[in-house]
Amino acid sequence: MSSLAADRSSTPTSSAVAQPSFKDRWYARDRLGGLRRFSIAITILTIFGHTLLGFEQSWLQPFVALASTYSIELLLEWLEARGQKRVPRYRGSWRQFIEFLLPAHISGLAVAMLLYPGDRLMPIAFAGAVAVCSKSLLRVAQGGHVRHFYNPSNLGITTTLLLFPWVGIAPPYQFTENLHGFGNWLLPLVIVCSGTYLNTMFTKRLALIAAWLSGFALQAVLRGVFLDTPIAAGLMPMSGVAFLLFTFYMVTDPPTTPSSTRGQILFGSSVAAVYGMLMLAQVVFGLFFSLSIVATVRGIYLYAKAFSQRSTQDVGAVQSSHDLAQRHVPTPRGISVPATSSSAAAPAATEPSAYAERAAAGHEQ
């Protein structure tokens, strides 16, 4: 799920620009509102899922996930605050403490909802730990700040699926197993409406959603036309609740996706294209893997861009130091002559030889 959070991932860098970027304005204005609403929504869905809908996981697994994400979030913040000699952000009022833990709350409930390790608890705790740690360990400079580029929940799920082959994804039917008649339409409708509201008012990621949905439908049609794959089968995942949750709450994570409309379209269509290639390679869990792959490529690009900018700044700093050192050129009589241009510096360079010739002539006389 989308973390909707920056936390330690929004550390300012020395190259901060004067005009705030969209992400900076979003962090200052919309981040907390989105966090609160998303936390409430995923909590309600978890409670309804275990009491009414038919979630297959045990009641204990969400609590284990929350214990993992809460404890690691607090530990990392304490370590960072101690290293920077500042007060931890969770210190203060109870409201401040709760708001600090909202990202960890979302990540914990997301991995507990979407993973199915049977009756085991360790994979759930591991996924939550990876999700929270990724925000502190995997970061890159973006727009004058250092931020994470992986969706925390998605990376925790992807890593767990790769390291523990016996762990799977929660079965799609669990979201509507006990619903009948109009209920089968009501839950998807609520998810679509609430997701559209959040992404319109807070994340501003409607272009990304449109590109992702269009790209997903296109890859299904292309596989059907050229590879004789049933088009209906390729489009079938779009009718599931899990797909809707992924579309409106995970792939649209603001800190880990581009802000510009062009960047959003490229990101969403890239996730769909990678998903289609994974389907051709018969790789399961393509939704989560495709998002992780695209995020990895974007992270490499951001690292390369930041490295190039630092190299350019270093070269400029060296050139400025060299120009400053050459600003005054000493003469034989100890007089400083400003060297404002190459033409002005030329006479000063030849003056010592002329002075030596005059001195030699005077000595001979």
ZAMARGU-4260 file (C-alpha; in steps of 0.2 Angstrom, whole numbers, plus 5000, padded with zeros to 4 digits):
<rodrens>
0) 5000/5000/5000 | 5005/5018/4998 | 5014/5024/5013 | 5009/5043/5010 | 5024/5047/5021
5) 5041/5055/5020 | 5047/5055/5038 | 5066/5052/5038 | 5065/5051/5019 | 5063/5070/5017
10) 5080/5075/5024 | 5085/5092/5016 | 5101/5092/5006 | 5113/5106/5003 | 5107/5109/4985
15) 5089/5114/4990 | 5081/5125/4978 | 5073/5142/4983 | 5056/5137/4975 | 5048/5122/4983
20) 5044/5107/4972 | 5027/5099/4971 | 5033/5085/4983 | 5038/5099/4995 | 5021/5107/4994
25) 5013/5091/4996 | 5023/5086/5012 | 5018/5103/5019 | 5000/5103/5015 | 4992/5087/5010
30) 5003/5073/5018 | 4995/5072/5035 | 4977/5073/5029 | 4981/5059/5017 | 4989/5049/5030
35) 4974/5050/5042 | 4961/5046/5029 | 4971/5031/5023 | 4975/5025/5040 | 4957/5025/5045
40) 4952/5017/5028 | 4964/5002/5029 | 4960/5000/5048 | 4941/4998/5044 | 4945/4987/5029
45) 4955/4975/5040 | 4942/4974/5054 | 4928/4971/5041 | 4939/4959/5032 | 4942/4948/5048
50) 4924/4949/5054 | 4913/4950/5038 | 4922/4948/5022 | 4931/4932/5025 | 4950/4936/5026
55) 4960/4920/5027 | 4974/4926/5038 | 4973/4924/5057 | 4968/4939/5069 | 4986/4938/5076
60) 4995/4942/5060 | 4990/4960/5059 | 4995/4963/5077 | 5012/4955/5073 | 5014/4966/5058
65) 5010/4981/5068 | 5022/4976/5082 | 5036/4974/5069 | 5033/4991/5060 | 5030/5001/5076
70) 5045/4995/5085 | 5057/4997/5070 | 5050/5014/5066 | 5053/5020/5084 | 5070/5012/5085
75) 5076/5020/5068 | 5070/5037/5073 | 5078/5036/5090 | 5095/5031/5082 | 5094/5045/5070
80) 5089/5058/5082 | 5103/5052/5094 | 5116/5053/5079 | 5109/5071/5074 | 5108/5077/5093
85) 5090/5082/5091 | 5073/5077/5100 | 5065/5062/5092 | 5049/5067/5081 | 5038/5055/5091
90) 5042/5065/5108 | 5028/5077/5113 | 5010/5075/5114 | 5000/5059/5111 | 4993/5066/5095
95) 5011/5069/5089 | 5016/5051/5094 | 5001/5044/5084 | 5004/5054/5069 | 5022/5049/5068
100) 5017/5030/5068 | 5004/5032/5054 | 5015/5027/5040 | 5021/5011/5050 | 5002/5008/5054
105) 4998/5008/5035 | 5013/4997/5030 | 5010/4984/5044 | 4991/4982/5040 | 4995/4982/5021
110) 5008/4967/5022 | 4997/4958/5034 | 4982/4960/5022 | 4990/4955/5006 | 5002/4941/5011
115) 4997/4923/5015 | 5010/4913/5024 | 4998/4901/5031 | 4998/4901/5050 | 5016/4907/5051
120) 5020/4924/5059 | 5038/4927/5055 | 5036/4931/5036 | 5023/4944/5041 | 5035/4952/5054
125) 5049/4951/5041 | 5039/4960/5027 | 5035/4974/5039 | 5053/4976/5045 | 5059/4977/5026
130) 5045/4990/5023 | 5050/5002/5037 | 5069/4999/5035 | 5068/5003/5016 | 5063/5021/5019
135) 5079/5024/5029 | 5091/5013/5019 | 5086/5015/5001 | 5085/5034/4998 | 5091/5046/4984
140) 5091/5065/4982 | 5075/5072/4974 | 5072/5090/4972 | 5083/5096/4986 | 5078/5082/4998
145) 5084/5064/5002 | 5069/5053/5000 | 5065/5034/4998 | 5061/5028/4980 | 5053/5011/4984
150) 5035/5009/4990 | 5038/5002/5007 | 5024/4990/5008 | 5027/4984/4990 | 5045/4981/4993
155) 5042/4971/5009 | 5029/4960/5000 | 5041/4958/4985 | 5056/4953/4996 | 5046/4941/5006
160) 5039/4932/4990 | 5057/4931/4983 | 5065/4924/4999 | 5051/4913/5005 | 5044/4903/4990
165) 5031/4895/5001 | 5023/4912/5005 | 5010/4917/4993 | 4998/4932/4990 | 4981/4932/4999
170) 4968/4924/4988 | 4957/4937/4979 | 4941/4929/4984 | 4944/4933/5003 | 4938/4951/5000
175) 4921/4946/4994 | 4919/4928/5000 | 4904/4932/5012 | 4896/4945/5001 | 4881/4942/4990
180) 4870/4951/4978 | 4873/4970/4979 | 4887/4968/4992 | 4898/4961/4978 | 4897/4978/4969
185) 4896/4989/4985 | 4914/4985/4991 | 4923/4989/4975 | 4912/5004/4973 | 4918/5011/4990
190) 4936/5007/4986 | 4935/5016/4969 | 4926/5031/4976 | 4937/5033/4991 | 4953/5030/4981
195) 4948/5043/4968 | 4944/5055/4982 | 4961/5052/4990 | 4971/5053/4973 | 4961/5069/4968
200) 4962/5079/4983 | 4979/5073/4991 | 4991/5063/4980 | 4987/5071/4963 | 4990/5055/4954
205) 4975/5053/4943 | 4986/5054/4927 | 4996/5039/4934 | 4981/5029/4937 | 4974/5032/4920
210) 4991/5027/4912 | 4992/5012/4922 | 4974/5006/4918 | 4976/5010/4900 | 4992/5001/4899
215) 4986/4986/4908 | 4971/4984/4896 | 4982/4987/4881 | 4995/4973/4886 | 4980/4961/4888
220) 4974/4965/4871 | 4991/4964/4863 | 4994/4947/4871 | 4977/4941/4865 | 4980/4948/4847
225) 4998/4942/4844 | 5000/4927/4856 | 4982/4920/4855 | 4979/4923/4874 | 4961/4925/4879
230) 4958/4944/4880 | 4945/4941/4893 | 4958/4931/4904 | 4970/4945/4902 | 4957/4958/4908
235) 4950/4948/4922 | 4962/4954/4936 | 4955/4971/4934 | 4938/4965/4941 | 4946/4960/4958
240) 4947/4970/4974 | 4965/4966/4976 | 4968/4975/4959 | 4958/4990/4964 | 4968/4991/4981
245) 4984/4990/4971 | 4978/5003/4958 | 4972/5017/4970 | 4983/5014/4986 | 4999/5006/4981
250) 5005/5011/4963 | 5001/5030/4967 | 5012/5032/4982 | 5017/5051/4981 | 5035/5050/4988
255) 5040/5036/4976 | 5032/5041/4960 | 5035/5056/4948 | 5025/5072/4951 | 5024/5079/4933
260) 5010/5073/4922 | 5022/5067/4909 | 5032/5057/4922 | 5016/5049/4929 | 5011/5043/4912
265) 5028/5036/4909 | 5028/5028/4926 | 5011/5020/4925 | 5013/5014/4907 | 5030/5006/4912
270) 5023/4996/4926 | 5009/4990/4914 | 5022/4985/4901 | 5033/4976/4914 | 5018/4967/4920
275) 5014/4961/4902 | 5032/4955/4900 | 5031/4945/4916 | 5015/4937/4911 | 5024/4932/4895
280) 5038/4924/4905 | 5025/4916/4916 | 5030/4924/4932 | 5017/4925/4946 | 5014/4939/4957
285) 5017/4951/4942 | 5008/4966/4950 | 5020/4968/4964 | 5036/4963/4955 | 5032/4975/4940
290) 5031/4989/4952 | 5047/4985/4961 | 5056/4983/4944 | 5050/5000/4938 | 5055/5008/4955
295) 5072/5000/4954 | 5075/5008/4937 | 5069/5025/4942 | 5080/5024/4958 | 5095/5020/4947
300) 5091/5035/4936 | 5089/5046/4951 | 5105/5040/4958 | 5114/5044/4942 | 5106/5061/4940
305) 5111/5065/4958 | 5129/5059/4955 | 5130/5069/4939 | 5124/5085/4948 | 5136/5083/4962
310) 5150/5081/4949 | 5145/5096/4940 | 5145/5106/4957 | 5162/5099/4962 | 5169/5105/4945
315) 5161/5122/4947 | 5168/5124/4965 | 5186/5119/4959 | 5185/5132/4945 | 5178/5145/4956
320) 5193/5142/4968 | 5205/5143/4954 | 5198/5159/4948 | 5199/5167/4965 | 5217/5162/4967
325) 5221/5170/4950 | 5212/5186/4954 | 5228/5195/4960 | 5245/5192/4951 | 5260/5198/4961
330) 5273/5209/4953 | 5292/5210/4957 | 5289/5226/4967 | 5276/5217/4978 | 5261/5227/4969
335) 5245/5217/4966 | 5238/5219/4949 | 5220/5213/4946 | 5220/5200/4933 | 5202/5203/4927
340) 5205/5195/4910 | 5217/5185/4900 | 5223/5201/4891 | 5226/5210/4907 | 5236/5196/4914
345) 5247/5195/4899 | 5258/5211/4903 | 5260/5205/4921 | 5267/5188/4914 | 5280/5197/4904
350) 5285/5210/4916 | 5298/5200/4926 | 5309/5198/4911 | 5308/5216/4906 | 5312/5221/4924
355) 5327/5209/4924 | 5334/5217/4908 | 5333/5235/4915 | 5342/5229/4931 | 5355/5221/4921
360) 5358/5236/4910 | 5359/5247/4926 | 5372/5235/4933 | 5383/5236/4918 | 5383/5255/4918
</rodrens>
